[in-house]
Amino acid sequence: MIPDPVGGSARQAGLERLAAHGRLVAYGNLSTYEPVLANTNDLLMQRKSLLTYNSNLLSQTHPERLADSARRALGLVADGQVRVDVTAEYALTDVAHAVQRLTDGSTHGKSVLRAF
């Protein structure tokens, strides 16, 4: 499984690198908008899949679902059942640098913006 919050050329590269029965999950589009065309017949014949998730749309259409999912996820973190490894921290003033690192693929793990 390849998670893709970036889009553009990173999404295209991810689709090309998927193994048989692999799945790319597109859940953001941080890069400048570059359409990525995926031929569903090619995906089917290569036994690959593409899944999309848009939390912004979910917040508009079913805000209660998003709120419930967020509560459950944060509860798992609070209980220690899920660990979040933070590998980079940025001051809020460095948000452009943080986004650039996500866009160019040099970020690994979780990044956090600190407001203080």
Secondary structure as GFF3:
##gff-version 3
##sequence-region A 1 116
A	DSSP	beta_strand	2	4	.	.	.	ID=ss1
A	DSSP	alpha_helix	8	17	.	.	.	ID=ss2
A	DSSP	beta_strand	23	26	.	.	.	ID=ss3
A	DSSP	alpha_helix	40	45	.	.	.	ID=ss4
A	DSSP	beta_strand	49	52	.	.	.	ID=ss5
A	DSSP	alpha_helix	55	61	.	.	.	ID=ss6
A	DSSP	alpha_helix	63	78	.	.	.	ID=ss7
A	DSSP	beta_strand	86	91	.	.	.	ID=ss8
A	DSSP	three_ten_helix	92	94	.	.	.	ID=ss9
A	DSSP	alpha_helix	95	104	.	.	.	ID=ss10
A	DSSP	beta_strand	110	114	.	.	.	ID=ss11
###
